[in-house]
């Protein structure tokens, strides 16, 4: 059976989907990860995803380099930071800001209104990029 890229990513971490769910649903993880807050943007919405649970969807068109929103803002994850799903063929990427602990979600490819915005988790987990 061919594995999807998210399963391959978990293999790279030495984890199973069940273990990840147990970790991310634990009180300790939620306490460390902090609350998730909406940000004041109309660039995206959270909706049901065919990839996993819910995801982040564009409410307008984006071209490469456009700012979609914050991933983290003042120590708090935004909806984009929490609900953006993984895809090997990502159309966006999280960039960290040098002057703060904040991160921004930036379009890497053309994204049409209604498209799910996806990132490759490897890009911000293994090697951080900065603005």
TORPA-4810 file (N, C-alpha, C, O; in nm, 3 decimals):
<nodes>
NODE_1_0.083_-0.118_0.000_0.000_0.000_0.000_0.088_0.125_0.000_0.179_0.137_0.082_X
NODE_2_0.060_0.218_-0.092_0.136_0.341_-0.103_0.097_0.435_0.012_-0.021_0.456_0.038_X
NODE_3_0.198_0.490_0.079_0.171_0.583_0.188_0.153_0.724_0.133_0.220_0.764_0.037_X
NODE_4_0.062_0.799_0.196_0.052_0.940_0.159_0.169_1.014_0.222_0.238_0.961_0.310_X
NODE_5_0.192_1.137_0.177_0.310_1.211_0.222_0.304_1.244_0.370_0.409_1.249_0.435_X
NODE_6_0.186_1.265_0.427_0.176_1.294_0.569_0.222_1.172_0.649_0.292_1.187_0.749_X
NODE_7_0.184_1.052_0.606_0.229_0.930_0.674_0.380_0.915_0.663_0.446_0.873_0.759_X
NODE_8_0.436_0.950_0.548_0.581_0.947_0.532_0.649_1.047_0.626_0.753_1.018_0.684_X
NODE_9_0.589_1.164_0.639_0.641_1.265_0.731_0.641_1.212_0.874_0.739_1.228_0.947_X
NODE_10_0.531_1.148_0.914_0.525_1.089_1.048_0.631_0.983_1.066_0.693_0.974_1.173_X
NODE_11_0.654_0.902_0.962_0.761_0.801_0.968_0.896_0.867_0.994_0.978_0.814_1.069_X
NODE_12_0.919_0.983_0.931_1.045_1.054_0.950_1.063_1.095_1.096_1.175_1.101_1.146_X
NODE_13_0.952_1.123_1.164_0.955_1.158_1.305_0.951_1.036_1.395_0.968_1.047_1.517_X
NODE_14_0.928_0.918_1.336_0.915_0.796_1.414_0.784_0.789_1.490_0.777_0.733_1.599_X
NODE_15_0.677_0.846_1.431_0.546_0.850_1.497_0.439_0.788_1.409_0.453_0.779_1.287_X
NODE_16_0.332_0.745_1.474_0.213_0.701_1.400_0.106_0.809_1.412_0.115_0.897_1.498_X
NODE_17_0.006_0.801_1.327_-0.105_0.896_1.333_-0.173_0.889_1.469_-0.209_0.993_1.526_X
NODE_18_-0.190_0.770_1.521_-0.254_0.752_1.652_-0.172_0.820_1.763_-0.228_0.884_1.851_X
NODE_19_-0.039_0.806_1.757_0.047_0.869_1.857_0.040_1.022_1.848_0.036_1.091_1.950_X
NODE_20_0.037_1.074_1.725_0.028_1.219_1.706_-0.103_1.271_1.763_-0.104_1.373_1.832_X
NODE_21_-0.212_1.202_1.736_-0.342_1.245_1.790_-0.341_1.243_1.943_-0.394_1.334_2.007_X
NODE_22_-0.281_1.140_2.000_-0.274_1.130_2.146_-0.194_1.248_2.203_-0.232_1.308_2.303_X
NODE_23_-0.082_1.279_2.137_0.002_1.390_2.183_-0.071_1.523_2.169_-0.077_1.600_2.265_X
NODE_24_-0.126_1.550_2.050_-0.186_1.682_2.024_-0.317_1.704_2.097_-0.362_1.818_2.110_X
NODE_25_-0.378_1.598_2.144_-0.502_1.612_2.221_-0.477_1.610_2.372_-0.571_1.622_2.451_X
NODE_26_-0.350_1.594_2.412_-0.318_1.589_2.555_-0.324_1.729_2.617_-0.298_1.829_2.550_X
NODE_27_-0.358_1.733_2.743_-0.364_1.861_2.814_-0.228_1.930_2.814_-0.222_2.052_2.801_X
NODE_28_-0.120_1.853_2.827_0.014_1.911_2.829_0.047_1.980_2.697_0.099_2.091_2.696_X
NODE_29_0.015_1.914_2.586_0.042_1.974_2.455_-0.040_2.100_2.436_0.012_2.203_2.392_X
NODE_30_-0.168_2.094_2.469_-0.256_2.209_2.453_-0.207_2.325_2.539_-0.212_2.441_2.497_X
NODE_31_-0.160_2.294_2.659_-0.107_2.399_2.747_0.017_2.462_2.685_0.031_2.585_2.686_X
NODE_32_0.109_2.381_2.631_0.232_2.433_2.571_0.204_2.505_2.439_0.264_2.609_2.411_X
NODE_33_0.115_2.452_2.358_0.085_2.511_2.227_0.003_2.639_2.242_0.006_2.725_2.155_X
NODE_34_-0.069_2.650_2.350_-0.148_2.770_2.373_-0.283_2.767_2.303_-0.316_2.674_2.229_X
NODE_35_-0.356_2.870_2.329_-0.489_2.882_2.271_-0.477_2.916_2.123_-0.372_2.960_2.076_X
NODE_36_-0.583_2.895_2.051_-0.589_2.930_1.910_-0.690_3.042_1.896_-0.805_3.030_1.940_X
NODE_37_-0.647_3.151_1.833_-0.734_3.268_1.820_-0.748_3.307_1.674_-0.656_3.292_1.595_X
NODE_38_-0.865_3.358_1.640_-0.880_3.412_1.505_-0.799_3.541_1.494_-0.774_3.608_1.594_X
NODE_39_-0.758_3.575_1.373_-0.692_3.703_1.352_-0.785_3.790_1.268_-0.878_3.742_1.205_X
NODE_40_-0.757_3.918_1.269_-0.841_4.012_1.194_-0.801_4.012_1.047_-0.734_4.104_1.000_X
NODE_41_-0.842_3.909_0.975_-0.817_3.902_0.832_-0.937_3.841_0.762_-1.010_3.759_0.819_X
NODE_42_-0.956_3.881_0.640_-1.060_3.820_0.557_-0.998_3.743_0.442_-1.065_3.712_0.344_X
NODE_43_-0.868_3.712_0.453_-0.796_3.643_0.346_-0.827_3.495_0.338_-0.808_3.433_0.233_X
NODE_44_-0.874_3.437_0.447_-0.900_3.293_0.449_-1.015_3.263_0.543_-1.056_3.346_0.625_X
NODE_45_-1.066_3.141_0.528_-1.168_3.092_0.621_-1.132_2.948_0.655_-1.060_2.881_0.581_X
NODE_46_-1.182_2.900_0.767_-1.164_2.762_0.808_-1.290_2.687_0.769_-1.401_2.731_0.797_X
NODE_47_-1.270_2.572_0.703_-1.384_2.495_0.656_-1.345_2.347_0.650_-1.228_2.313_0.668_X
NODE_48_-1.442_2.262_0.625_-1.418_2.118_0.614_-1.319_2.090_0.501_-1.329_2.146_0.392_X
NODE_49_-1.222_2.001_0.530_-1.117_1.969_0.435_-1.126_1.825_0.388_-1.159_1.735_0.466_X
NODE_50_-1.096_1.802_0.263_-1.088_1.665_0.212_-0.955_1.601_0.250_-0.938_1.480_0.234_X
NODE_51_-0.861_1.682_0.300_-0.730_1.629_0.340_-0.738_1.570_0.481_-0.705_1.454_0.503_X
NODE_52_-0.784_1.654_0.577_-0.792_1.609_0.715_-0.878_1.707_0.794_-0.843_1.825_0.804_X
NODE_53_-0.987_1.661_0.849_-1.069_1.744_0.937_-1.110_1.875_0.876_-1.194_1.880_0.785_X
NODE_54_-1.051_1.982_0.926_-1.076_2.114_0.871_-0.946_2.170_0.815_-0.838_2.123_0.847_X
NODE_55_-0.959_2.271_0.731_-0.843_2.333_0.671_-0.866_2.481_0.651_-0.970_2.534_0.690_X
NODE_56_-0.768_2.547_0.591_-0.772_2.690_0.564_-0.794_2.709_0.414_-0.722_2.650_0.333_X
NODE_57_-0.892_2.790_0.379_-0.929_2.810_0.239_-0.923_2.958_0.202_-0.965_3.044_0.280_X
NODE_58_-0.870_2.985_0.084_-0.855_3.122_0.036_-0.991_3.184_0.009_-1.079_3.121_-0.051_X
NODE_59_-1.009_3.308_0.053_-1.132_3.381_0.025_-1.110_3.486_-0.084_-1.198_3.567_-0.114_X
NODE_60_-0.989_3.484_-0.142_-0.955_3.571_-0.254_-0.839_3.505_-0.328_-0.785_3.405_-0.282_X
NODE_61_-0.801_3.559_-0.441_-0.687_3.506_-0.517_-0.556_3.559_-0.460_-0.548_3.673_-0.414_X
NODE_62_-0.453_3.473_-0.463_-0.319_3.512_-0.419_-0.219_3.480_-0.529_-0.236_3.386_-0.606_X
NODE_63_-0.114_3.560_-0.535_0.000_3.530_-0.623_0.121_3.506_-0.534_0.120_3.548_-0.418_X
NODE_64_0.224_3.440_-0.585_0.342_3.413_-0.502_0.394_3.541_-0.436_0.410_3.645_-0.501_X
NODE_65_0.421_3.531_-0.308_0.471_3.643_-0.230_0.363_3.716_-0.151_0.395_3.795_-0.061_X
NODE_66_0.237_3.692_-0.183_0.129_3.757_-0.108_0.123_3.703_0.034_0.139_3.583_0.058_X
NODE_67_0.098_3.793_0.128_0.078_3.755_0.268_-0.066_3.709_0.286_-0.161_3.780_0.253_X
NODE_68_-0.080_3.588_0.340_-0.214_3.533_0.365_-0.259_3.568_0.506_-0.375_3.604_0.527_X
NODE_69_-0.169_3.557_0.601_-0.201_3.590_0.739_-0.089_3.545_0.831_0.015_3.496_0.786_X
NODE_70_-0.111_3.561_0.958_-0.014_3.517_1.058_-0.037_3.371_1.094_-0.151_3.324_1.094_X
NODE_71_0.071_3.300_1.123_0.063_3.166_1.178_0.064_3.172_1.329_-0.010_3.102_1.398_X
NODE_72_0.151_3.259_1.379_0.156_3.290_1.521_0.162_3.441_1.535_0.224_3.510_1.454_X
NODE_73_0.097_3.491_1.637_0.091_3.635_1.660_0.093_3.660_1.810_0.002_3.620_1.882_X
NODE_74_0.197_3.727_1.855_0.213_3.759_1.997_0.202_3.636_2.086_0.134_3.637_2.189_X
NODE_75_0.269_3.528_2.044_0.274_3.406_2.124_0.151_3.319_2.115_0.139_3.221_2.189_X
NODE_76_0.061_3.351_2.026_-0.063_3.275_2.013_-0.078_3.225_1.870_-0.053_3.299_1.775_X
NODE_77_-0.118_3.099_1.855_-0.144_3.046_1.721_-0.274_3.105_1.668_-0.372_3.119_1.741_X
NODE_78_-0.273_3.138_1.540_-0.394_3.183_1.474_-0.462_3.061_1.414_-0.410_2.950_1.421_X
NODE_79_-0.579_3.082_1.355_-0.645_2.973_1.286_-0.557_2.919_1.174_-0.553_2.798_1.152_X
NODE_80_-0.487_3.007_1.103_-0.397_2.961_0.997_-0.286_2.875_1.055_-0.249_2.773_0.996_X
NODE_81_-0.232_2.914_1.169_-0.126_2.838_1.233_-0.171_2.704_1.287_-0.091_2.611_1.300_X
NODE_82_-0.297_2.692_1.317_-0.350_2.567_1.371_-0.411_2.476_1.265_-0.395_2.354_1.272_X
NODE_83_-0.479_2.533_1.167_-0.562_2.451_1.079_-0.509_2.436_0.936_-0.574_2.372_0.853_X
NODE_84_-0.393_2.493_0.905_-0.337_2.473_0.771_-0.286_2.331_0.760_-0.203_2.288_0.840_X
NODE_85_-0.335_2.257_0.663_-0.299_2.117_0.646_-0.169_2.100_0.569_-0.120_2.192_0.504_X
NODE_86_-0.115_1.979_0.578_0.009_1.940_0.511_-0.019_1.886_0.371_-0.117_1.817_0.347_X
NODE_87_0.070_1.921_0.279_0.071_1.861_0.146_0.213_1.866_0.092_0.284_1.965_0.109_X
NODE_88_0.254_1.760_0.027_0.388_1.757_-0.032_0.402_1.868_-0.135_0.506_1.933_-0.143_X
NODE_89_0.297_1.889_-0.213_0.296_1.994_-0.315_0.225_2.116_-0.257_0.110_2.144_-0.291_X
NODE_90_0.294_2.187_-0.168_0.234_2.300_-0.098_0.216_2.420_-0.190_0.283_2.434_-0.292_X
NODE_91_0.121_2.507_-0.151_0.103_2.632_-0.224_0.134_2.754_-0.136_0.122_2.868_-0.181_X
NODE_92_0.174_2.729_-0.011_0.209_2.836_0.081_0.318_2.785_0.177_0.349_2.666_0.181_X
NODE_93_0.375_2.877_0.252_0.482_2.840_0.344_0.480_2.937_0.462_0.453_3.056_0.445_X
NODE_94_0.510_2.885_0.581_0.525_2.970_0.700_0.666_3.026_0.703_0.764_2.953_0.687_X
NODE_95_0.675_3.156_0.725_0.803_3.224_0.742_0.803_3.287_0.880_0.703_3.343_0.924_X
NODE_96_0.916_3.278_0.948_0.931_3.336_1.081_0.990_3.476_1.068_1.072_3.502_0.980_X
NODE_97_0.948_3.563_1.155_0.996_3.701_1.152_1.119_3.713_1.241_1.116_3.672_1.357_X
NODE_98_1.225_3.769_1.189_1.350_3.780_1.263_1.336_3.863_1.390_1.398_3.833_1.492_X
NODE_99_1.253_3.967_1.384_1.244_4.060_1.497_1.144_4.018_1.605_1.129_4.087_1.705_X
NODE_100_1.076_3.905_1.585_0.977_3.861_1.683_0.961_3.710_1.676_1.028_3.643_1.597_X
NODE_101_0.874_3.658_1.758_0.843_3.515_1.756_0.726_3.485_1.664_0.678_3.372_1.659_X
NODE_102_0.679_3.584_1.592_0.565_3.567_1.503_0.603_3.495_1.375_0.720_3.492_1.337_X
NODE_103_0.505_3.437_1.310_0.526_3.376_1.179_0.414_3.419_1.087_0.303_3.449_1.131_X
NODE_104_0.445_3.423_0.956_0.346_3.462_0.856_0.332_3.350_0.754_0.428_3.279_0.723_X
NODE_105_0.211_3.336_0.704_0.180_3.242_0.599_0.184_3.319_0.467_0.108_3.414_0.447_X
NODE_106_0.273_3.276_0.377_0.297_3.347_0.251_0.267_3.252_0.135_0.304_3.135_0.137_X
NODE_107_0.198_3.305_0.032_0.170_3.224_-0.088_0.301_3.194_-0.161_0.382_3.283_-0.183_X
NODE_108_0.319_3.069_-0.197_0.436_3.026_-0.274_0.402_3.004_-0.421_0.489_3.007_-0.508_X
NODE_109_0.275_2.982_-0.445_0.224_2.959_-0.580_0.094_3.039_-0.594_0.044_3.096_-0.497_X
NODE_110_0.041_3.042_-0.714_-0.088_3.104_-0.734_-0.193_3.022_-0.659_-0.197_2.899_-0.668_X
NODE_111_-0.278_3.091_-0.585_-0.386_3.028_-0.510_-0.515_3.098_-0.550_-0.525_3.221_-0.543_X
NODE_112_-0.611_3.021_-0.592_-0.740_3.076_-0.635_-0.838_3.079_-0.517_-0.829_2.998_-0.426_X
NODE_113_-0.930_3.174_-0.522_-1.035_3.180_-0.422_-1.104_3.044_-0.413_-1.144_2.987_-0.515_X
NODE_114_-1.117_2.993_-0.292_-1.180_2.864_-0.269_-1.082_2.749_-0.256_-1.118_2.643_-0.204_X
NODE_115_-0.956_2.768_-0.302_-0.854_2.663_-0.289_-0.816_2.644_-0.143_-0.814_2.739_-0.065_X
NODE_116_-0.784_2.520_-0.107_-0.729_2.496_0.026_-0.584_2.542_0.025_-0.508_2.513_-0.067_X
NODE_117_-0.547_2.614_0.129_-0.409_2.661_0.146_-0.336_2.553_0.225_-0.377_2.516_0.335_X
NODE_118_-0.227_2.501_0.168_-0.154_2.391_0.229_-0.005_2.422_0.235_0.049_2.491_0.149_X
NODE_119_0.059_2.371_0.338_0.203_2.387_0.356_0.266_2.249_0.367_0.199_2.152_0.402_X
NODE_120_0.393_2.241_0.338_0.468_2.119_0.362_0.529_2.134_0.502_0.617_2.217_0.522_X
NODE_121_0.481_2.055_0.597_0.525_2.068_0.736_0.676_2.057_0.751_0.733_2.111_0.846_X
NODE_122_0.742_1.988_0.659_0.888_1.975_0.667_0.956_2.112_0.660_1.061_2.132_0.722_X
NODE_123_0.897_2.205_0.588_0.960_2.335_0.565_0.972_2.419_0.691_1.069_2.494_0.706_X
NODE_124_0.879_2.408_0.782_0.891_2.488_0.904_0.926_2.404_1.026_0.944_2.457_1.136_X
NODE_125_0.934_2.273_1.008_0.971_2.187_1.120_1.122_2.159_1.119_1.188_2.169_1.222_X
NODE_126_1.174_2.126_1.004_1.316_2.089_0.995_1.407_2.208_0.966_1.518_2.215_1.019_X
NODE_127_1.362_2.300_0.884_1.445_2.418_0.851_1.354_2.540_0.844_1.268_2.549_0.756_X
NODE_128_1.372_2.631_0.936_1.290_2.752_0.938_1.342_2.851_0.836_1.462_2.866_0.817_X
NODE_129_1.249_2.920_0.771_1.281_3.029_0.681_1.238_3.159_0.748_1.138_3.163_0.820_X
NODE_130_1.315_3.263_0.724_1.287_3.391_0.790_1.262_3.501_0.689_1.315_3.499_0.578_X
NODE_131_1.181_3.598_0.730_1.157_3.719_0.652_1.241_3.831_0.710_1.238_3.944_0.661_X
</nodes>
